[in-house]
Amino acid sequence: MLAENNPKQRHEISLNTQADRLQRFARGHGWAIDEVVLETASGLNGKRRKLLRVLGQGGRLRLVVEHRDRLARFGFEMVEACVRGSGGEVVVIEPDEIEDDLVRDVTEVLTSMCARLYGKRSAARRAQRALEAAAG
């Protein structure tokens, strides 16, 4: 019940549920799970501390993600190539619904533009609230 009223709690439950699905999938394939990394960050953001730490560890790596955009909104193929270059693999358990590359590219561009627009609005609202708090 609390999760329905608290967006942060609802998000954490969703993230943990997703992690549980991924772990069941990995165990079902007989893969050892060395680490479960949960990171709440935009797939558009290249400054993802936990992902960069995992990628920087080197060695053979198997990344299991539910959807491509959970790993990276743009540049998924580059991340996958780097992981494969070190003998690893990226496993996507839910294949994309969008098969056409052009449609996927347009969707990604629109998503990026919307994220920037909403991010600017959000930042402006936070700044306004900070000014109001300082004044009042």
Order of alpha helices (4+ residues) and beta strands (2+ residues): alpha-alpha-alpha-beta-alpha-alpha-beta-alpha
